[in-house]
Amino acid sequence: MTEPYWTQALTALLTPTILVFGSIIAYRQWRIAQNKLKLDLFEKRFQVYDVARGFLSSIMTSGKVNDEDLNKFLPGTREAKWLLNNDIATYFFEQIWTNAVKLQTLDTLLKDIRVVDERKKNVQQQGEIKKLLMAQFEVLDEKFGPFLKLGH
């Protein structure tokens, strides 16, 4: 007894149908993995951004650089070189870290300065550094903008 024609046709179509559905499932899993990678990378990059922004906020709030925040900044931004690019890592060191250390040094020296003109000069230098650090909020947003977009 032979099978009806339609069962032979269905049997012949079964393998390509399974292949198509399997391909669709594999593609969807690949897309999910890609999106998860983007999200994980975003979270790590945002942590670096948050550390830098928090450091600047602390300086602007207190007007001083405290050792605890300074010690959190370096390890918190160390991964920038690999998560973002070398330009941002260099920016962190040259613009934020160096100026924060200068501000802290000037503040420490101010306590021992007795000459009015020298105190005035010190305070002016601190003011210039604070203005420069205040401007870094905008620069930080510009530098991180391309890295923190979750395009679909």
C-alpha positions in Angstrom: 0.0 0.0 0.0 1.4 3.4 -0.9 1.1 6.6 1.0 -1.2 9.2 -0.3 0.5 11.9 -2.4 -0.1 14.7 0.1 1.7 12.9 3.0 4.7 12.5 0.7 4.6 16.2 -0.1 4.3 17.1 3.6 7.2 14.8 4.5 9.3 16.4 1.8 8.5 19.9 3.1 9.1 19.0 6.8 13.0 19.2 6.6 13.1 22.7 4.9 10.4 24.0 7.3 12.4 22.8 10.3 15.5 24.4 8.8 13.8 27.7 8.3 12.4 27.8 11.8 15.8 26.7 13.2 17.5 29.5 11.3 14.9 32.1 12.6 15.5 30.9 16.2 19.3 31.0 15.8 19.1 34.5 14.3 16.9 35.7 17.2 19.3 34.2 19.7 22.2 36.0 18.0 20.3 39.3 18.2 19.5 38.8 21.9 23.2 38.1 22.5 24.3 41.2 20.6 21.8 43.4 22.6 23.0 41.9 25.9 26.5 42.7 24.9 25.5 46.3 24.1 23.7 46.6 27.5 26.6 45.2 29.4 29.0 47.5 27.7 26.7 50.5 28.3 26.5 49.6 32.0 30.3 49.4 32.4 30.8 52.6 30.4 28.2 54.4 32.5 29.9 53.4 35.7 33.1 55.1 34.5 31.0 58.2 33.5 29.3 58.2 36.9 32.6 58.0 38.8 34.0 61.0 36.8 30.8 63.0 37.2 30.6 62.2 40.9 34.2 63.3 41.4 33.5 66.6 39.7 30.3 67.1 41.7 32.1 66.5 44.9 34.7 69.1 44.1 32.1 71.6 43.0 29.9 71.0 46.1 32.7 71.3 48.7 35.1 73.5 46.7 37.9 71.1 47.7 39.3 67.8 46.7 39.2 65.3 49.5 41.5 62.3 49.5 38.7 59.7 49.6 37.2 61.0 46.3 40.6 61.3 44.7 41.4 57.7 45.7 38.1 56.5 44.1 38.6 58.4 40.9 41.7 56.5 39.6 40.4 53.0 40.1 36.9 54.0 38.9 38.2 55.4 35.6 41.1 52.9 35.0 39.0 50.9 32.6 38.3 53.9 30.3 41.2 53.0 28.1 39.6 49.7 27.1 35.9 50.4 27.5 36.0 53.7 25.7 39.2 54.9 24.0 42.7 56.1 24.8 41.6 59.8 24.2 39.2 59.6 27.2 41.7 57.9 29.4 44.2 60.7 28.6 41.5 63.3 29.1 40.8 61.9 32.6 44.4 62.2 33.6 45.4 65.5 32.0 42.2 67.5 32.5 40.5 66.1 35.6 43.1 64.3 37.7 46.0 66.8 37.2 43.8 69.8 37.9 42.2 68.2 41.0 45.7 67.5 42.4 46.7 71.0 41.7 43.6 72.3 43.4 44.3 70.1 46.4 47.9 71.2 46.6 47.0 74.9 46.4 44.4 74.4 49.1 47.0 72.8 51.3 49.6 75.5 50.7 47.0 78.2 51.4 47.0 77.4 55.1 50.6 78.3 55.5 50.7 81.5 53.4 50.7 84.6 55.5 51.5 87.3 52.8 48.2 88.8 51.5 49.3 89.0 47.9 50.4 85.4 47.8 47.2 84.3 49.4 45.3 86.3 46.8 47.3 84.7 44.0 46.7 81.2 45.5 42.9 81.8 45.8 42.8 83.1 42.2 44.6 80.0 40.9 42.1 77.9 42.8 39.3 79.8 41.2 40.7 79.3 37.7 41.0 75.5 38.3 37.5 75.3 39.7 36.1 77.1 36.6 38.1 74.7 34.4 36.7 71.7 36.4 33.2 73.1 36.3 33.5 73.2 32.5 34.4 69.5 32.4 30.7 68.5 33.0 29.9 69.6 29.5 33.1 68.1 28.0 32.4 64.9 29.8 28.9 64.7 28.3 30.4 65.4 24.8 33.1 62.8 25.1 30.8 60.1 26.5 27.8 60.8 24.2 28.8 58.5 21.4 29.6 55.7 23.8 26.4 55.9 25.8 23.9 55.7 23.0 21.9 52.5 22.7 21.0 52.5 19.1 18.8 49.8 17.8 
